Amino acid sequence: MKTLLFIAHTPSENTRLLATQAIASIQEYAPALRLVTKQPQEVQIEDGLACDGIMLGTIENIGYMSGMTKDMFDRCYNGWLDRQAGLPACIYIRAGLDGTATRQAINAIATGLKWRLVQPPIVLKGSFCDSFGDTLSEQAAGFAAGLEQGIF
Ligand SMILES: Cc1cc2nc3c(=O)[nH]c(=O)nc-3n(C[C@H](O)[C@H](O)[C@H](O)COP(=O)(O)O)c2cc1C
């Protein structure tokens, strides 16, 4: 059985709703996956080494990924380096205004870790709206189903 590690920093009602929708979509479209959900501050090096794919959600605050997400990479990057090459990954960013700097930073980290992004990070930007959930649910379903079926 394959394991999907779902990591999301969810400090607000909207970000909690997004994570809930993504998780529901994963469970619906990939019921045979083992789904492990964690906040970034809970993630340890072993979690990233024990999974077959990572889905990561962060917010952008003050022009960068959330501090909790940065802290996770600070703690885990060296332990993951050269041990996650080719790991399928999927990223979303909730940004009130922009999201560009966070997308660039996470792309650079993913490149360093040799994660295989199955699609470019999606940025859910601007005033919160229902379509964010639809976009994210579709992304999560595609990623999870592909992982479950061995496509990624
Ligand atoms: C202190 C603070 C700084 C923020 N800085 C940024 C920023 O640099 N870029 C951006 O796109 N959004 C920024 N935001 C908006 C957050 O990304 C947004 O509030 C967060 O993703 C949660 O989404 P929500 O407000 O819909 O719950 C900031 C919000 C706060 C409170």
The ligand as an SDF file (V2000), in Angstrom:
LIG
                    3D

 31 33  0  0  0  0  0  0  0  0999 V2000
    0.7640   39.3610    8.4780 C   0  0  0  0  0  0  0  0  0  0  0  0
    0.2930   38.8830    7.1380 C   0  0  0  0  0  0  0  0  0  0  0  0
    1.1430   38.9550    6.0670 C   0  0  0  0  0  0  0  0  0  0  0  0
    0.7140   38.5390    4.8080 C   0  0  0  0  0  0  0  0  0  0  0  0
    1.5680   38.6380    3.7650 N   0  0  0  0  0  0  0  0  0  0  0  0
    1.1780   38.2160    2.5420 C   0  0  0  0  0  0  0  0  0  0  0  0
    2.0860   38.2810    1.4460 C   0  0  0  0  0  0  0  0  0  0  0  0
    3.2260   38.6800    1.5590 O   0  0  0  0  0  0  0  0  0  0  0  0
    1.6390   37.8320    0.2380 N   0  0  0  0  0  0  0  0  0  0  0  0
    0.3720   37.3690    0.0630 C   0  0  0  0  0  0  0  0  0  0  0  0
    0.0380   36.9870   -1.0560 O   0  0  0  0  0  0  0  0  0  0  0  0
   -0.4990   37.3030    1.0930 N   0  0  0  0  0  0  0  0  0  0  0  0
   -0.1340   37.7100    2.3260 C   0  0  0  0  0  0  0  0  0  0  0  0
   -1.0020   37.6230    3.3880 N   0  0  0  0  0  0  0  0  0  0  0  0
   -2.3020   37.0000    3.1900 C   0  0  0  0  0  0  0  0  0  0  0  0
   -2.2290   35.5250    3.5950 C   0  0  0  0  0  0  0  0  0  0  0  0
   -1.5440   34.7990    2.5980 O   0  0  0  0  0  0  0  0  0  0  0  0
   -3.6310   34.9380    3.7840 C   0  0  0  0  0  0  0  0  0  0  0  0
   -4.2660   35.6610    4.8140 O   0  0  0  0  0  0  0  0  0  0  0  0
   -3.5160   33.4770    4.1610 C   0  0  0  0  0  0  0  0  0  0  0  0
   -3.1380   32.7410    3.0300 O   0  0  0  0  0  0  0  0  0  0  0  0
   -4.7720   32.8660    4.7260 C   0  0  0  0  0  0  0  0  0  0  0  0
   -5.8170   32.9820    3.8200 O   0  0  0  0  0  0  0  0  0  0  0  0
   -7.2290   33.5170    4.3070 P   0  0  0  0  0  0  0  0  0  0  0  0
   -7.0150   34.9550    4.7060 O   0  0  0  0  0  0  0  0  0  0  0  0
   -8.1500   33.3760    3.1310 O   0  0  0  0  0  0  0  0  0  0  0  0
   -7.6460   32.6960    5.4830 O   0  0  0  0  0  0  0  0  0  0  0  0
   -0.5950   38.0360    4.6330 C   0  0  0  0  0  0  0  0  0  0  0  0
   -1.4380   37.9450    5.7520 C   0  0  0  0  0  0  0  0  0  0  0  0
   -1.0160   38.3610    6.9850 C   0  0  0  0  0  0  0  0  0  0  0  0
   -1.9440   38.2560    8.1610 C   0  0  0  0  0  0  0  0  0  0  0  0
  1  2  1  0
  2  3  1  0
  2 30  2  0
  3  4  2  0
  4  5  1  0
  4 28  1  0
  5  6  2  0
  6  7  1  0
  6 13  1  0
  7  8  2  0
  7  9  1  0
  9 10  1  0
 10 11  2  0
 10 12  1  0
 12 13  2  0
 13 14  1  0
 14 15  1  0
 14 28  1  0
 15 16  1  0
 16 17  1  0
 16 18  1  0
 18 19  1  0
 18 20  1  0
 20 21  1  0
 20 22  1  0
 22 23  1  0
 23 24  1  0
 24 25  2  0
 24 26  1  0
 24 27  1  0
 28 29  2  0
 29 30  1  0
 30 31  1  0
M  END
$$$$
